Amino acid sequence: MKRVFVVSLMMGLIALAGCGHPAYYAPGPPPPPPAYQHARHEGFHDGVMAARRDRARGMGPDVDRHPWFRRPPVPPPLMGAYRKAFQNGYRSVYRNGEGDRD
């Protein structure tokens, strides 16, 4: 009886201790470069301002009418990020009324 108790106690302690394999740390992706973040920030801000002008003039939402959306003022590798942020800022004004995320 004593032997069964000792064996079961040892098995319980081993089970509680967990696996003896080392845990591996896999870091996430690196943060985007500052130029990318700046392009997103500027795109969102420009989209908000464009939508506010459109609303003040009584125009319907059309992000494609804006030249900064069609031809972003950023280098080619950052154009996609700028356009996406511009569109998000523009839509937030029409959806929520203002869009002050800055």
LINKA-V755268 format. One record per residue. RES is the residue in one small letter. D_LAST is the distance of its C-alpha to the last C-alpha in Angstrom with 2 decimals. Layout:
<<RES | D_LAST> <RES | D_LAST>>
This chain:
<<m | 70.75> <k | 69.47> <r | 68.73> <v | 66.72> <f | 64.65> <v | 63.98> <v | 63.09> <s | 60.74> <l | 59.12> <m | 58.62> <m | 57.18> <g | 54.76> <l | 53.62> <i | 53.19> <a | 51.15> <l | 48.89> <a | 48.43> <g | 46.81> <c | 47.05> <g | 47.99> <h | 45.95> <p | 43.15> <a | 39.60> <y | 37.66> <y | 34.03> <a | 32.10> <p | 28.72> <g | 25.83> <p | 24.58> <p | 23.21> <p | 19.49> <p | 18.44> <p | 18.95> <p | 16.31> <a | 16.88> <y | 16.04> <q | 12.66> <h | 11.98> <a | 13.36> <r | 11.22> <h | 7.92> <e | 9.84> <g | 11.35> <f | 8.55> <h | 7.44> <d | 11.23> <g | 11.96> <v | 10.04> <m | 11.86> <a | 15.02> <a | 15.14> <r | 14.77> <r | 17.62> <d | 19.61> <r | 19.44> <a | 20.45> <r | 23.35> <g | 24.35> <m | 24.03> <g | 23.75> <p | 21.11> <d | 22.12> <v | 19.68> <d | 22.78> <r | 23.52> <h | 20.78> <p | 22.09> <w | 18.91> <f | 18.95> <r | 22.68> <r | 22.73> <p | 19.47> <p | 19.35> <v | 19.36> <p | 22.45> <p | 24.17> <p | 23.33> <l | 19.56> <m | 20.02> <g | 19.87> <a | 16.53> <y | 15.08> <r | 16.90> <k | 15.89> <a | 12.12> <f | 12.94> <q | 15.04> <n | 12.66> <g | 10.12> <y | 13.35> <r | 14.91> <s | 12.27> <v | 12.87> <y | 16.56> <r | 16.68> <n | 14.69> <g | 14.88> <e | 11.40> <g | 8.58> <d | 5.62> <r | 3.80> <d | 0.00>>
